């Protein structure tokens, strides 16, 4: 377009009729583009209403409608012995995602010896939920050591800003066979 304008200026320097003709063509293009932009803007509210209605209908169709646990949580995990005595506490971050997907990362093991936890959660009624996740474990030399599976029974507070849970823990070898088990209690507050 820039080269066109330079060429046209050179051509029209001695031809005032061609210059007027070019100005009319440019004006028509600008008018056409303006009308196209205006018609696009005029149709946007209709499209926005349509997409909003589609989103509402998707929410109504979804069988997963409990959003109380959704979000990111700062969790304190306390490993306990069989008598219930605390053995060790550590922090973890949990993210409960709409649709029942769950992600977790705890700070008990060195970062190189475990992967992030991934799993599923679901409502059980009356501010109660269940969740199960697994993460990969690694030896100090980086070789695969197996997995750890955690199953939780969660109770959300009435204010929906904290929860407590009891977790059963299974440590599995590289073939998925249990080699150790235990349990933990957890307290959590919603991440803000």
URDATA-V857691 format. One record per residue. RES is the residue in one letter. SS is DSSP state (helix for helix, strand for strand, loop for the rest). PSI is psi in whole degrees, 0 to 359 (999 if undefined). Layout:
# URDATA-V857691
res=RES ss=SS psi=PSI
res=RES ss=SS psi=PSI
This chain:
# URDATA-V857691
res=X ss=loop psi=319
res=X ss=helix psi=316
res=X ss=helix psi=324
res=X ss=helix psi=315
res=X ss=helix psi=317
res=X ss=helix psi=314
res=X ss=helix psi=318
res=X ss=helix psi=320
res=X ss=helix psi=318
res=X ss=helix psi=319
res=X ss=helix psi=319
res=X ss=helix psi=357
res=X ss=loop psi=326
res=X ss=loop psi=8
res=X ss=loop psi=85
res=X ss=helix psi=331
res=X ss=helix psi=315
res=X ss=helix psi=323
res=X ss=helix psi=316
res=X ss=helix psi=318
res=X ss=helix psi=316
res=X ss=helix psi=318
res=X ss=helix psi=321
res=X ss=helix psi=319
res=X ss=helix psi=315
res=X ss=helix psi=318
res=X ss=helix psi=319
res=X ss=helix psi=317
res=X ss=helix psi=316
res=X ss=helix psi=319
res=X ss=helix psi=316
res=X ss=helix psi=316
res=X ss=helix psi=320
res=X ss=helix psi=316
res=X ss=helix psi=320
res=X ss=helix psi=315
res=X ss=helix psi=318
res=X ss=helix psi=318
res=X ss=helix psi=326
res=X ss=helix psi=316
res=X ss=helix psi=322
res=X ss=helix psi=330
res=X ss=helix psi=349
res=X ss=helix psi=314
res=X ss=helix psi=325
res=X ss=helix psi=315
res=X ss=helix psi=320
res=X ss=helix psi=319
res=X ss=helix psi=319
res=X ss=helix psi=315
res=X ss=helix psi=325
res=X ss=helix psi=318
res=X ss=helix psi=322
res=X ss=helix psi=319
res=X ss=helix psi=319
res=X ss=helix psi=318
res=X ss=helix psi=327
res=X ss=helix psi=319
res=X ss=helix psi=323
res=X ss=helix psi=328
res=X ss=helix psi=330
res=X ss=loop psi=131
res=X ss=loop psi=348
res=X ss=loop psi=96
res=X ss=loop psi=8
res=X ss=loop psi=111
res=X ss=loop psi=10
res=X ss=loop psi=323
res=X ss=loop psi=347
res=X ss=loop psi=141
res=X ss=strand psi=190
res=X ss=strand psi=137
res=X ss=strand psi=140
res=X ss=strand psi=116
res=X ss=strand psi=139
res=X ss=strand psi=120
res=X ss=strand psi=132
res=X ss=strand psi=113
res=X ss=strand psi=136
res=X ss=strand psi=154
res=X ss=loop psi=179
res=X ss=loop psi=335
res=X ss=loop psi=355
res=X ss=loop psi=2
res=X ss=loop psi=138
res=X ss=strand psi=134
res=X ss=strand psi=318
res=X ss=strand psi=142
res=X ss=strand psi=149
res=X ss=strand psi=166
res=X ss=strand psi=156
res=X ss=strand psi=158
res=X ss=strand psi=133
res=X ss=strand psi=144
res=X ss=strand psi=114
res=X ss=strand psi=119
res=X ss=strand psi=142
res=X ss=loop psi=138
res=X ss=loop psi=353
res=X ss=loop psi=12
res=X ss=strand psi=145
res=X ss=strand psi=137
res=X ss=strand psi=145
res=X ss=strand psi=149
res=X ss=strand psi=123
res=X ss=strand psi=159
res=X ss=loop psi=19
res=X ss=loop psi=310
res=X ss=loop psi=156
res=X ss=loop psi=143
res=X ss=helix psi=327
res=X ss=helix psi=351
res=X ss=helix psi=8
res=X ss=strand psi=154
res=X ss=loop psi=179
res=X ss=loop psi=149
res=X ss=strand psi=140
res=X ss=strand psi=142
res=X ss=strand psi=205
res=X ss=strand psi=153
res=X ss=strand psi=158
res=X ss=strand psi=152
res=X ss=strand psi=145
res=X ss=strand psi=358
res=X ss=strand psi=152
res=X ss=loop psi=52
res=X ss=loop psi=26
res=X ss=strand psi=145
res=X ss=strand psi=160
res=X ss=strand psi=150
res=X ss=strand psi=147
res=X ss=strand psi=135
res=X ss=strand psi=164
res=X ss=strand psi=150
res=X ss=strand psi=155
res=X ss=strand psi=142
res=X ss=strand psi=148
res=X ss=strand psi=148
res=X ss=loop psi=168
res=X ss=loop psi=331
res=X ss=loop psi=2
res=X ss=loop psi=356
res=X ss=loop psi=153
res=X ss=strand psi=129
res=X ss=strand psi=345
res=X ss=strand psi=205
res=X ss=strand psi=169
res=X ss=strand psi=129
res=X ss=strand psi=131
res=X ss=strand psi=128
res=X ss=strand psi=127
res=X ss=strand psi=145
res=X ss=strand psi=116
res=X ss=strand psi=138
res=X ss=strand psi=118
res=X ss=strand psi=140
res=X ss=loop psi=162
res=X ss=loop psi=328
res=X ss=loop psi=358
res=X ss=loop psi=21
res=X ss=loop psi=4
res=X ss=strand psi=161
res=X ss=strand psi=161
res=X ss=strand psi=154
res=X ss=strand psi=160
res=X ss=strand psi=131
res=X ss=strand psi=133
res=X ss=strand psi=141
res=X ss=strand psi=134
res=X ss=strand psi=124
res=X ss=strand psi=125
res=X ss=strand psi=145
res=X ss=loop psi=186
res=X ss=loop psi=343
res=X ss=loop psi=5
res=X ss=loop psi=13
res=X ss=loop psi=135
res=X ss=strand psi=135
res=X ss=strand psi=344
res=X ss=strand psi=151
res=X ss=strand psi=165
res=X ss=strand psi=192
res=X ss=strand psi=164
res=X ss=strand psi=159
res=X ss=strand psi=154
res=X ss=strand psi=145
res=X ss=strand psi=144
res=X ss=strand psi=149
res=X ss=strand psi=147
res=X ss=strand psi=132
res=X ss=loop psi=128
res=X ss=loop psi=999
